């Protein structure tokens, strides 16, 4: 099975990124690249534009949060394997070391004709090229009763920081023998193995603090990523604690009630002591306001450069993009960011661009020192980003403890590597 270390990760998907940018003409204003969203895609794109542009590009990063809390590894915090502080990262180095203009504000709208991003504070930022990496939004009114007010009692915890901390606190407050209920999202959604890793981490937490508690997972999907690996772990590490109920058994979720903590399906009503509702997802709101999304709620992009099929000056990365075979993951967004940054730099400075290549790996923790992974490499086609034939890899059931421990340590190395790749 392929091992991806720090050096291998930093090179993945970064074809040609060491090429020097052409210098700006003396006295001429620098071309302007604006990045909206400071996550795994956006922060990476901004840093690569500034670093490899060698001062030839005026780079602005628009991000409302002053601290980036990774959603990935948030499950490890829930399970007690990380502290919350270790998942938070500052944007300061992007400004001080790379000269990026970091604007902490909401991107409220995009005027595509004028090529400017309008800010919630009232200002605007002009661009020659725009990279959008706004992550996910939850589809409004997709689940009756689940709205902004309900999030205080039924969090999604599918963004980092406070939502994840809230969910763990609610799990820890469950009474002895209490019931935890998760509603998993339908495809497509951010981090396909994420809900199932979370179930594993919650089971690990409860097995030490509340061993008679029960977990119910209501799942709209027949199958899911790494299913055999998760089900093997649930049976051996947490026997009798977890019940996964596909909706063909209990029917779809019809409504939830945050006041009574009820989750109502077509055939059953569950009264939870703690609940995690991960609703149906779509592209971030700014992509909708810009008129870039399709009927499914995602942004179609070219596989060759992540360029929006609606606007040649806009590139869309990561979770919001409808690009083909790549999953919506931090690794994928980081890989796509390097390709988009290379193309933007080439168009703005005349530097050389190389053919795109993409990669992804998703790690999951099942229990202490028990890591598994899945991944592939990808190539652009006219239709989509397509999986390279024969490149798929996945952990196997029945692996020995030494291999699982090595896979877990590999995931820790990857976390450090992607953070360094984003922020320097």
N, C-alpha and C positions, 0 to 999 in steps of 0.2 A: 504494500500500500504506500502511496506517495506521501512523503513527509514534506511539509512546507514550513521552513524555518523563517527567521526574521529576514535574512538576505533574500531568500526566494520570494517572500511576500512583497518586499519593497520593489522588486523588479517586475512582478506580475502585472500585465496590462499596461506597462509603461513604455511601449515601443517608441524609441527615438527621443525620449524626454531630455536627454543630455545635450541636445543640439542648441547651440548658441543663437539667441535672437539677433535679428538685424538691428543695428542701432537706429534710434530715431534721428530724423534729419534735424540739423541744428536750427533752433528757432521755431520748429514746428511743434504744435501741441501733441502730447502723447495720445495714442489711441486709448479708448476707455473700455475696460472690461469690468462688468458688474456681476457679482455673484449674489444670489438671494438664497439664504439658508446656510447655516454654519455647521452642518453635520458631517457625516462621513464623506459625502459627495462634495458639498459646497466648500468646506474648509480645505479639503485636499485640492480642489480645483483652484481656489484662490492662492494657496501656497505655491503650487506648481507654476501658475501664471506669473506670479511675482518673482519666484526664484529663477525660473528658466527664461523669463523675459528680460532679465538682467537690466531692469530699470527702464526698458523701452515701452512698457505698458502701465497705464494708470489703473491700478486694481482696487476696487471697492468691494467689501464684503458687508452685506446687510443681514443682520441677525439680531432679533430682539433680546435674546438672553445674553447675559454677561458671563455665564458659566455654561459649558456644555456637559450635560450629564448623559452618558451613554446609555441607550436603551439596552444594548447588548451588554451582557454580564449583570444586568439588573436582576435576572433570575438567580444568579449566584449570591447576590445580596439577600434575596428572599430566603434562600436556602441556608444562609449563615456562613457562606464561604468568602464573602467580600464585605468590607464596610462601605457605607454609602459615599464617604469622602473620596475613596479611591476611584470612583466612577466619574468624578467631576474634573473638568479641565478648563483652563483660562484661554482666552483669545489674545492675551497680551503680547505673546511672542510674534504672532502674525503681524502685529503693528510695529513692534520695536525692532524686530530682526529682519523682517521682509518688506517693510514699508507699505503694508496694506492699509488702506483707509477702512477701518472697522467701524461701521455705523450700527449702533445698538438701537434699532427702531424696527417697526413692522413695515414690511412692503405691502402697501394697501392696494395698489393698482399698478398696471403697466399700460402706458400709452405706446402702443406698438408703432403708430405712425410717427410720433415725435421721438421715439426711442428714448424713453425715460421711465424710471421707476418712481412712482409717487409714494411718499412715506406717510405713515399715520400721523406724524407730527406736523405735517403740512408742507414739508420741503419735497424736493425731487432730485433724482440722480440720473444724469444722462449716460447713455451707453452707446458704444459701437457694436459690441457683442454682449449678450446677456446669457448667463448660465443660471438656470433655476434648479434648485435642489431642496424643495420645501417639505419633503417627507410625505407623510400620509395625513389624511383627514378621515373622520368617521362619517359615514353616510347619515345625514340627518333624517330622523323619523324612521330609521330602518327597523328599530325595535320599539314597540309601543312602551312608553313609560321610562325609557332610558334616554335621558337628556342631560344637560349640563348640571342641573340640580341633583340628579341621581348619582353623579360621579363621586360625591362625598361618601356614599355608602356602598356603591357598586362600581369601583374604579375599573378602568381598562388597564392601567399600569403598562401601557404599550408605548409610552414615552418615558424617558428617564426622570429621575429626581423625585418630586413630591408624590406623584401617583404610585411609584414603586414603594416608597416609604409608607404611604397610607395602607397599601395592600398588606404589607408585612405586619404592620401594627394590628390590623383587623384580624389577621390569621392568629397572631399571638394572643389576642383577646378572646378567642373562641372558648366556649365552655368545654369541660371534659366531655368527650364523646360527641362533640358538635359536628355540624355538617358544613363543608365547604363546597360551593358550586362554581364551576367555570362554564361559561358559554364561549366556545371557540368560534373563530370567524370563518366565513366561507371563503373559498378561493376567488381571486388572488388577494394576498395580504402580506404585510411585512413579516419577514423571518418565518418561513414555513415550519421549522421545527420548534419555534419559540413557545407556543402554548404547551407543548408536550414536555419540553425541558422544564417549564414552570411547574407543571403537575409533579414532575419528579422532585423538584426542589421543595415544593410545599410538603410533599409526602416525607421527604427527609427531615424537614423542620418539625413536622407534627409527630414523626416517629420518636423524636427525642423529648418533646414537650407535652404531647397530647396523643398518646399512642392508640387510643380507642376512637379517635376522630375518623370521619369518613369523608371521602372526596368523590364528588360526582362531576364528570366531564360530559357536557352535552355538546355533541359535535355534528355539524351539518354535513361533514364529509364522510364518504365511505372509507377512504384510505388517507394516510398522511405520511409526511416525510419521516424516514427512519422508523417506521411503524414497528417492524419486528424487533428492533433494538430497544425501543421504549417499552413495548409490552413484555419483553423478556425481563427487563429491569424491574418493572412494576410487580411482576409475579415473584421474583426472587428477593428483591430488596424490601418491598412494601406489600407483602401478601395480604389480600383481603381488604386493603384500605381504599383502593381506587376502582371505581366503576365508570367505564367509558360507555356512554349511551349515544350511539349514532341516531340521528333524527328519524331514520326509517324504523326505529324501535319506539321512540316516544313522541315523534312528530316534531315539527319545527317550533321554536320558541315563539309564542304568540304575544307575550307581554311580560314585563317585569314591574315590580312594585318595590321601590327603595324603602318605603315606609314600613312595610311588613316583611321585607326581604324575601319576597316570593318570586320565583321564576316559573312561569306558566307555559307549558307546552300543550300540544293538541290533545295529549292523553294524560298528563300528570302535572301536579303542582309540587314544587320543591320549596320548602321554607329553609333558607340558609342562615347560618350564623355569620358567614362571611362569603362574599361573592365577587367574582372577577368576570365582568362582561366585556368581551373583546368583540366589538361590533364590526359589521361590514365596513370595508375601507375603500377609499378613492384617493385621487391625487390631492395634494395640498391646495388650500383655498385660492392662493394667488394664481395657480395654473387655471382654475375655473374663471376667475375674474379676467384673465388675459385672453380668454376665448381659445384655449389650446387643447381642451379635453375633448374626447369623443363621447359617444352615448354611454359607454361603460364607465366613464368617469376618470379615465387615465389619458396620458399624453402620448400619442403615437410619435415615435422618433425614428430617424434613420439609423440603421445598425452600423453604418460606417463611421459615424461621428457623434451620435446622440443629438443631432439637430432636429428640432421640431419640424414635423411635416407641414405645419401651418405657417411657419415664419423662419426664414433662413438666418435671421440674426439671433435666434434664441435656441439654446441647447438645454435639454432637460435630463437630469440624472436621477438614478436611484429609484426610490420607492414610487415616485410619481410617474415614471416613464413606462409606457407600454412598448417593450423592445423585443420581446421574443422569449427565448428559453431561460434566460438568467433569472434566478429568484430575486425577490426584493430583500436585499441583505446589505449590511454595512460593507462587507468585502466587495460585493458587486458594485455598490455605489462608488467606492474608492477606485476600483478598476475602471469604471466608466468615466470618472472625473479626470483621470490621467489622459485618456483618449481625447475627451472634449477640450481639455486645457491645451493639449498639443495642437489641435486643429485651430482653436481660437488664436493661439500665439502665432501660428503660421499665417493666418489670414490678416492679422493686425501688424505683423512685423516683416513678413516675407521669408521667415525661416522655413526650413524643410519640415514636412510632415511625413510620417511613416504609416504603413497600414495598421489598422486597429487590431488589437488582440485583447481578449478579456479572460478573466479567471474568477472563480468563486470557490470558497470553502466555508462550510458552516459547521462549527463545533457545538456539541451539547454535553452537559454534565448530567449524569444519571444518579450519581452518589459520590461519596468520597473517593477521589483519585480514580474515577470511573468515567472517562471521556470517550465520546464517539464523534465521528465526523462524516460529512458527505460533500462532494464537490465535483467540479469539471472545469475544462477550459472551453472557450467559445470563439467563434469567428463570425464576421459580418457576412450576410447575404443580402440580396436585394429585398427579400421578404422580411428578414428578422435577424437578430443575433441568435445564431444556431449553435447547439452543442457540437463540439468536435467529436466525430465518431471515435468511440473507444476511449475517450478521456475520462469518463465517469468513474468515480471511486466512492466507496462507502465502507464504513466499518462493518464487521461481521458479527453475528451472534456467536456466543461461546468463546470470545477472545479471552486470552489470559490476562491476569491482573496487571502484569508488567506492561503489556501493550496498551491497555486502557489508561494506565497511569502516564505513560509516555504521550498519549494523545491529549490528555488533560494538560500536561505541561506545555505541549505544543500550542494549545489554545491560549495559555498565559503569555507565551512569547508573541503570538499574533496580536493579542490585545496591546501589548507595549509597542509593537511595531506599527500598528495602524494609528495609534495616538501620536507617535512620533512623525508619521507620514502626514498627518493632518496639521499638526501644530509646530513641528520642528523640534 
